[in-house]
Amino acid sequence: MKIPEWLPDAHRPRGPEQEPRKPLIEPWLNPVVRFLHIEAAGGLVLLACTLFALTLANSPWSEGFVELWQTRLGFRIGTFELDKPLLLWINDGLMALFFFVVGLEIKREIVSGELRDPRKAALPAAAALGGMVVPAVIYLLIAEEGPRQRGWGIPMATDIAFVVGFLALLGSRVPFGLKILLLTLAIVDDIGAVIVIAVAYTDGIALSILAMGIAGFGVIYLCRWIGVRSIPVYVILGAGIWLAFLKSGVHPTIAGVVLGLLTPSRPWFTGGSLVKVAEGVAQRLRQDREAEDIDHHEEAVEILTFTARETISPLDRLETRLHPWVAFGIMPLFALANAGVRVELSALADPLAMAVAAGLILGKPLGIVAFSWVAVTLGLARLPEGVNWKILFGAGCLAGIGFTMSLFIAGLAVTGDLLAAAKVGTLLGSALSAGLGLGILLYLFRQEDRRTV
């Protein structure tokens, strides 16, 4: 919106990087609490869609269900053509939006969350590192030589939606510090997954097209610097960057993460500038009333509405608006398209399936507890209030629910029968991790309840 000329210079807002960081208007709900509520509900929807996909894939209607996701969709503009199966529109297109929200979450944590304070970030960072390294090592020890070795990144992931959903089943007995630890761990885990995708699962890069995508990031930063506030401008630029990454050979989800990290975390208006704008508008309205001129009344209302909206940062606005769409739309659709695997004994017996399952069931809790113990012993971190090593082990078992990211990486790492085995291993490992983690935590919290009676 253009600020009118009649508003005095002293009342005009300054650029986003010059303003204090604290907005005048805070969201009505704490961002972390709101995030956890959405993830918990989204996890239940995700579970329902997973079970539905598994049921259809192992039913008489399985052939039609599989063919549905291979339906080709596309468009042509002149000599340019983009044609993909529905499955890839979801995995390459909609999942880029999922990773954009991941980028927003990472930036929020770096700017104002647990990752802002190095001492607070030490424990989840160490736990996440252990939860990635140990599962990968266990996988490589079990998987046979050859193409199966390429799947080492599959058991490294943690699906925070499922984890928070199962924690919600335990009610208020779950220490809030444990929820924050797992949330931050999952975000660091996502950073690791993005690096793994970029380094290990990107082949045949077209450098000239990739350079165009990287140049697009520069254009976005330039637009931010000169104060462009129009969302359609950034949507068009983001779509162009996504297309450049898609055609370059680098997975377009990487572009989504970077775009999330580039989103401004500071509001355009804060307390002082908002008051000045309001004073300027009020002064103009008094002058108009004295002159019996009402031409600027509607304009004044638009200015105040715009100003109030801009007291919330673009990062907070976008995360608040997009997170429900991702949790209740994109992720369930991803589950329907990717979790529908036919469960056969041959797939269960495949070394790849066993390696993935073992990495999730054993590697996650062992890695999380071991690396956390090292960080605490060295004095780099301390356990959150209400969390002991037994509870952390139970939480580490829950972190073995890889699902979304594991299935996603599996689709990049292997194909054909190996992909079916990877999916079966992911589902088996995630299911057993959920049951084991939920059972351990439920037992430990009941023991605590008995002590307090």
Residue pairs with C-beta under 8 A, 6 or more apart in sequence:
1 229
1 302
1 303
1 306
3 12
3 13
3 303
4 296
4 299
4 303
6 284
6 296
7 277
7 280
7 281
7 284
7 303
8 280
10 276
11 276
11 277
11 279
11 280
12 277
13 19
13 268
13 269
13 273
13 277
13 307
13 310
14 273
15 225
15 227
15 268
16 224
16 227
16 264
16 266
16 267
16 268
17 266
19 266
19 267
19 268
19 269
19 270
19 273
20 270
20 271
20 272
21 266
22 270
22 271
23 267
23 269
23 270
23 271
23 311
23 312
23 313
24 269
24 270
24 271
24 274
24 311
25 308
25 311
25 312
27 34
27 312
27 316
27 320
31 108
31 316
31 319
31 320
32 113
32 180
32 183
34 320
35 105
35 183
35 323
36 164
36 179
36 183
38 323
38 324
38 327
39 160
39 161
39 164
39 165
39 327
40 164
40 165
40 167
40 168
41 165
41 327
41 328
42 161
42 165
42 326
42 327
42 328
42 331
42 332
43 161
43 162
43 163
43 164
43 165
43 166
43 168
44 165
45 327
45 328
45 331
45 332
46 159
46 161
46 162
46 165
46 331
46 332
46 335
46 403
46 404
47 162
47 165
48 332
49 332
49 333
49 335
49 336
49 339
50 335
50 339
50 403
50 427
52 336
53 65
53 335
53 336
53 337
53 338
53 339
53 340
54 339
54 340
54 341
54 343
54 427
56 62
56 65
56 340
57 65
57 66
57 340
57 341
57 342
58 342
58 343
59 65
62 340
62 342
65 340
66 340
68 86
69 85
69 86
69 87
69 90
69 337
69 340
70 85
70 86
70 87
71 85
71 86
72 83
72 84
72 85
72 86
73 83
73 84
73 85
73 86
73 89
74 81
74 82
74 83
74 84
75 81
75 82
75 83
76 82
76 83
82 243
84 92
86 337
87 337
87 338
90 330
90 333
90 334
90 337
90 338
91 334
91 337
91 338
91 408
91 411
92 246
92 251
92 252
92 253
93 242
93 252
94 330
94 333
94 334
95 253
95 256
95 330
95 334
95 408
96 242
96 252
96 253
96 255
96 256
97 256
97 322
97 325
97 326
97 330
98 253
98 256
98 326
98 330
98 331
98 334
99 194
99 253
99 254
99 256
99 257
99 260
100 238
100 256
100 257
100 259
100 260
100 322
101 260
101 319
101 322
101 323
101 326
102 187
102 190
102 194
102 256
102 257
102 260
103 256
103 257
103 258
103 259
103 260
103 261
103 263
104 260
104 263
104 315
104 318
104 319
104 322
105 187
105 190
105 260
105 319
106 115
106 187
106 190
106 191
106 257
106 260
106 261
107 260
107 261
107 263
107 265
107 315
108 265
108 315
108 316
108 319
109 115
109 116
109 184
109 187
110 116
111 265
111 315
112 265
113 184
114 120
114 121
114 124
114 180
114 184
115 121
115 124
115 125
115 184
115 187
115 188
119 380
119 381
121 184
121 188
122 375
122 380
122 381
123 181
123 372
123 375
123 376
123 380
123 381
123 382
123 383
123 384
124 181
124 184
124 185
124 187
124 188
125 188
126 371
126 372
126 374
126 375
126 380
126 381
127 181
127 185
127 368
127 371
127 372
127 375
127 392
127 396
128 158
128 185
128 186
128 188
128 189
128 192
128 368
129 188
129 192
129 367
129 371
130 366
130 367
130 368
130 369
130 370
130 371
130 372
131 156
131 158
131 185
131 189
131 363
131 364
131 367
131 368
131 371
131 396
131 399
132 156
132 189
132 192
132 367
133 367
133 371
134 363
134 364
134 366
134 367
134 370
135 155
135 156
135 359
135 360
135 362
135 363
135 364
135 367
136 152
136 153
136 155
136 156
136 359
136 363
137 363
138 155
138 355
138 358
138 359
138 362
138 363
139 151
139 152
139 154
139 155
139 355
139 356
139 358
139 359
139 363
140 149
140 152
140 355
141 355
142 351
142 354
142 355
142 358
142 359
143 149
143 151
143 152
143 351
143 352
143 355
144 351
144 352
147 414
147 418
148 351
148 352
148 355
148 414
148 418
150 413
150 414
151 352
151 355
151 356
151 409
151 410
151 413
151 414
151 418
151 422
152 200
153 193
153 196
153 197
153 200
153 201
153 409
153 413
154 356
154 359
154 402
154 406
154 409
154 410
154 413
154 422
154 425
154 426
155 355
155 356
155 357
155 358
155 359
155 360
155 363
155 364
155 402
155 406
155 426
155 429
156 189
156 192
156 193
156 196
156 359
156 402
156 406
156 409
157 189
157 193
157 402
157 403
157 404
157 405
157 406
157 408
157 409
158 185
158 186
158 189
158 364
158 399
158 400
158 401
158 402
158 405
159 186
159 401
159 402
159 403
159 404
159 405
159 406
159 430
160 182
160 183
160 186
160 187
161 327
161 331
161 404
162 401
162 403
162 430
162 434
163 182
163 186
163 398
163 399
163 401
164 179
164 182
164 183
166 398
166 401
166 434
166 437
166 438
167 174
167 178
167 179
167 182
167 398
167 441
169 438
170 438
170 441
170 442
170 445
173 445
173 448
173 449
174 441
174 445
175 384
175 385
175 386
175 387
175 391
176 386
177 384
177 385
177 386
177 387
178 384
178 386
178 387
178 391
178 392
178 395
180 384
181 384
181 387
181 395
182 395
182 398
182 399
185 368
185 399
186 399
189 405
190 405
193 405
193 409
194 253
194 254
194 257
196 409
197 251
197 253
197 254
197 409
197 412
198 250
198 251
198 254
201 251
201 409
201 412
201 413
202 249
202 250
202 251
202 254
203 249
204 249
205 248
205 249
205 250
206 247
206 248
206 249
207 248
209 244
209 247
209 248
210 244
210 245
210 248
210 249
210 250
212 244
213 240
213 241
213 244
213 245
213 248
213 250
213 255
216 237
216 240
216 241
216 244
217 241
217 258
217 259
217 262
219 237
220 234
220 237
220 238
220 241
220 259
220 262
221 262
223 233
223 234
223 237
224 262
224 264
228 234
229 268
229 310
238 255
238 259
241 255
241 259
242 252
242 255
242 256
243 252
244 255
245 251
245 252
245 254
245 255
246 252
251 412
263 314
263 315
263 318
264 313
264 314
264 315
265 313
265 314
265 315
265 316
266 313
267 310
267 311
267 312
267 313
268 310
268 311
269 277
269 307
269 310
269 311
270 311
274 307
274 308
274 311
277 303
277 304
277 307
278 304
278 307
281 300
281 303
281 304
284 296
284 300
285 296
285 297
285 300
288 294
288 295
288 296
288 297
309 317
331 404
334 404
334 407
334 408
335 403
335 404
338 407
338 408
338 411
338 423
339 403
339 407
339 423
339 427
341 347
341 420
341 423
341 424
341 427
342 420
343 424
343 427
344 420
344 424
347 353
347 417
347 420
347 421
347 424
348 424
348 428
350 417
350 418
350 421
350 424
350 425
352 414
352 418
352 421
352 422
352 425
353 421
353 422
353 424
353 425
353 428
354 425
355 425
356 402
356 406
356 410
356 422
356 425
356 426
356 429
357 425
357 426
357 428
357 429
357 432
358 429
359 429
360 400
360 401
360 402
360 406
360 425
360 426
360 429
360 430
360 432
360 433
361 397
361 400
361 429
361 432
361 433
361 436
363 400
364 396
364 397
364 399
364 400
364 433
365 393
365 396
365 397
365 399
365 400
365 437
366 396
367 396
368 392
368 395
368 396
368 399
369 389
369 392
369 393
369 396
372 381
372 383
372 392
373 389
375 381
376 382
376 383
383 389
383 392
387 395
390 440
390 444
391 441
391 444
393 440
394 437
394 440
394 441
394 444
395 437
395 441
396 437
397 433
397 436
397 437
397 440
398 433
398 434
398 437
398 438
398 441
399 433
399 437
400 429
400 430
400 432
400 433
400 434
400 436
400 437
401 430
401 433
401 434
401 437
402 426
402 429
402 430
402 433
403 426
403 427
403 430
406 426
406 430
407 423
407 426
410 419
410 422
410 423
410 426
411 419
413 422
414 421
414 422
